[in-house]
Amino acid sequence: MKAPDLDSVRVGIQPLSLVDYPGRVSAVAFLAGCNFRCLYCHNPDLALNRAGAAGQTWAELRAHLEQRRGLLTGLVISGGEPTMTSCLPELVADARRLGYAVKLDTNGSQPERLEVLSLDYVAMDVKTALVRYGELWPGAPADAAERVARSMDVIRSMGVPYEFRITCAPGIFGPDDAEAVAPYFRPDDQVILQAYRSARVLDPAWAERVGPVTEARLKDLADIIRRVAPKTRVRGV
């Protein structure tokens, strides 16, 4: 099989981040394309793989990482949904060869692609009650819920730090969804709840119809998850 041409892989690059990789100063690589269509997605251009969304190359990112050794110690690979990029294992390996710890952001839809990755940190989004994933995942397979649950187990088995993130958006994650998804968490899981960002989302018409998520609502939802996963917290509160 021909080796992938990593240098030409298209990425969006954030040269410096102090918040995306816990405990590390990092760069962020955004891979375009996503199999989900979350109404509140704050990277719609990347999710829809619009022209110019990933306007740089992996070769440019590599050069940046080589020049910033010592200042940067981590690379976050985000999206879109990174597991849709077939050469993701090679991209991860390339960054790690440069001495960088690699964190992956994922929606957990493709557990078989997570299983082959050598990562240093994983953040997986849990969108809503698992039985509702078809509302956000066009063409979702019949075993969508099982696939998401399997990804959670794969991540736990990696032996590296991880977190499960829940973006709380009106009509998508409420008390009933929290009750439904809580049994999938474990006592050692770090679960982070956050409010959706209303500035620029995939479906602006939806955003205009819904109100903001209050701090009180976030805390109530966190309390439901915390019964099972005591490390649950609300980001920014």
PyMOL commands that set and color helices and strands:
alter all, ss='L'
color gray80, all
select helices_A, chain A and resi 6-8+44-47+58-67+82-84+88-97+111-114+130-135+144-157+175-184+204-209+215-226
alter helices_A, ss='H'
color red, helices_A
select strands_A, chain A and resi 10-17+26-30+56-57+74-78+101-106+121-125+162-168+191-195+233-234
alter strands_A, ss='S'
color yellow, strands_A
deselect
rebuild
show_as cartoon
